[in-house]
Amino acid sequence: MDVSIIIVNWNTKDLLVPCLRSIYRKSGNVKAEVFVVDNGSMDGSKEAVEAEFPEVILIDNPMNFGFAKASNQGIDLSKGKYVLLLNPDTELKEGAIATLNTFLDHHPEAGVAGAQLLNADGAKQNAIANFPSLATELLNKSLLRRLFPDRFPGKEREYALPIEVDSVIGACMMVRREAMEEVGLLDEDYFLFLEETDWCYRMKKAGWKVYHVPGAEVIHYQGKGAERDKKRAKVEYYRSRYLFFKKNRGFWERFFLRIGLMIKLCFEFFAMAFVCILTGFAVKNWRRKLTLYAYLLWWHLKKGTGYFL
C-alpha cells in the first residue's frame, strides 16, 4: 500500500462527497486506502459515504473528538507507507497525490510534504506555516512574509521547486510512517488548530525535514467546517496558540504572548464598539464582530492568568 488517506469529517457532507470523488478520479496509479473518521455528524455524512463509497473505511465516532484524536484513530488502522491527512473541504487536482508520493520516495530525509493550496478560482492560499513565535502571533503575518520572505515564506512568492519550511498547513500533508513511529502521533491535547504545526516541530527536532511541494495542487474551500461555530473555532485557535507556547516556549515568551494578545483583543473590541456606536449598531456584520470580541474577552477572564502560563 502506497498511501493511507485520512479525512476527518464533522458535518461537511456537501464538501466531503466531492473530495472523495476527486480522490478516486485523480489518484492515478498510486495504491491508496481511504479512511473517513466522522466526528458525530448529523447531516447525513455517514450515510452518503456508505451509499456512494462502500470501499471507504468509515470510523463512526459518537461525538466530536477533535482533529488530532480522530486522525490518530485512522493512522492506527492504516497500512500505507505514507499517510495523507486531507481536509474534507478539499478537492485534489490531477497528480497531487502522485507528486507528493514521488517526492517522499526520492527524499528519504523528508518526514512531511505539503501541497500547494488553492482557492476555487485558482489563486494561491498560504500553504506554509512558520512555527509560532511572538513575531508571528503579535505582528501581521502577511507583512512579515513581504518584508522577510526568506524567513517567512508564503504565497507572496512563486516557488518552482520544493522548499524546506518550518511547517505546512494540515489541509493536505503527506507524512512518512518512519517519522511518525519515531516522534509519535498527533498530540491530542490540541482539538482543532496547530496540531500539525506541533507535529512538524517535533519532527524537525528529531532531525526530519519538512517540505512545501508546489507541484502538488489542491483546491481548498478554506474554513468551511470552522464557520459552523465561529465562537468555538476562535476560542480553539487562541487555546492552541497558548498550548503550543506552553509546550514549546519559555515562561517569558508565554507571558508576553498573553499580554500582547490581550492588548490586541482589547483594541479590536473597543474599536469595533466605537464604530458600532457611531453607526447606531446598524451594520449586522459589525455587531457580530463586537459580540465575538466580547465573547473572547470573557473567555480569557474566565480562564484566568494561570491557564495561559
Secondary structure, 3 states (H helix, E strand, C coil): CCEEEEEEECCCHHHHHHHHHHHHHHCCCCCEEEEEEEECCCCCHHHHHHHHCCCCEEEEECCCCCHHHHHHHHHHHCCCCEEEEECCCEEECCCHHHHHHHHHHHCCCEEEEEEEEECCCCCECCCEECCCCHHHHHCCHHHHHHHCCCCCCCCCCCCCCCEECCEECCCEEEEEHHHHHHHCCCCCCCCCCCHHHHHHHHHHHCCCEEEEEEEEEEEECCCCCHHHHHHHHHHHHHHHHHHHHHHHCCHHHHHHHHHHHHHHHHHHHHHHHHHHHHCCCCCHHHHHHHHHHHHHHHHHHHHCHHHHC
